[in-house]
Amino acid sequence: MKKIIAGLVIGIVLMGAAPVAKAADAGGAAILSAVMPGCGEWYNRGWKGAFPWVECIGGHICPCIMLSSVLDAVNGNTDDGLRIDFWSAPSK
């Protein structure tokens, strides 16, 4: 049990240090969007603005929204709009 609590504390500390990162990277943004859709774009904006609730909830319901969120985050997009046209390439 102590190892689990220590792991959670270390994870929380590392997540708290994430906004201090110097530059957004594509790998980190992709992982964030894969876990919570919309967070990769939010990370690319420097954690500014409101949390992307609609994209996050929609991404957990529809895998296509999650995939488009990951692709947008990898391409460095910072918009908070929900992209519905999954067949088109993300625009910068």
QUIURBEL-V383700 format. One record per pair of residues at least 4 apart in sequence whose ideal C-beta (glycine too) atoms are under 7 Angstrom apart, sorted by the first residue. I is the first residue (numbers start at 1). J is the second residue. If there is no record, write none. Layout:
# QUIURBEL-V383700
i:I j:J
i:I j:J
This chain:
# QUIURBEL-V383700
i:1 j:5
i:2 j:6
i:3 j:7
i:4 j:8
i:5 j:9
i:6 j:10
i:7 j:11
i:8 j:12
i:9 j:13
i:10 j:14
i:11 j:15
i:12 j:16
i:13 j:17
i:14 j:18
i:19 j:47
i:24 j:28
i:24 j:29
i:24 j:43
i:24 j:44
i:25 j:29
i:26 j:30
i:26 j:74
i:27 j:31
i:28 j:32
i:28 j:43
i:29 j:33
i:29 j:40
i:29 j:43
i:29 j:44
i:29 j:73
i:29 j:74
i:30 j:34
i:30 j:40
i:30 j:70
i:30 j:73
i:30 j:74
i:31 j:35
i:32 j:36
i:32 j:39
i:32 j:40
i:32 j:43
i:32 j:73
i:33 j:37
i:33 j:38
i:33 j:39
i:33 j:40
i:33 j:69
i:33 j:70
i:33 j:73
i:34 j:70
i:36 j:56
i:37 j:55
i:37 j:56
i:37 j:59
i:37 j:60
i:37 j:65
i:37 j:66
i:37 j:69
i:38 j:42
i:38 j:52
i:38 j:55
i:38 j:56
i:38 j:59
i:38 j:69
i:39 j:43
i:40 j:44
i:40 j:69
i:40 j:70
i:40 j:73
i:41 j:45
i:41 j:52
i:41 j:72
i:41 j:73
i:41 j:77
i:41 j:78
i:41 j:79
i:41 j:80
i:42 j:47
i:42 j:51
i:42 j:52
i:43 j:47
i:44 j:73
i:44 j:76
i:44 j:77
i:44 j:78
i:45 j:49
i:45 j:78
i:49 j:80
i:52 j:56
i:52 j:80
i:53 j:57
i:54 j:58
i:54 j:82
i:55 j:59
i:55 j:65
i:55 j:69
i:55 j:82
i:56 j:60
i:57 j:61
i:58 j:62
i:58 j:65
i:58 j:82
i:59 j:65
i:59 j:66
i:59 j:69
i:63 j:67
i:64 j:68
i:64 j:86
i:65 j:69
i:65 j:82
i:66 j:70
i:67 j:71
i:68 j:72
i:68 j:83
i:68 j:86
i:69 j:73
i:70 j:74
i:71 j:75
i:71 j:90
i:72 j:77
i:72 j:83
i:72 j:90
i:73 j:77
i:75 j:90
i:75 j:92
i:76 j:92
i:77 j:90
i:77 j:92
i:83 j:90
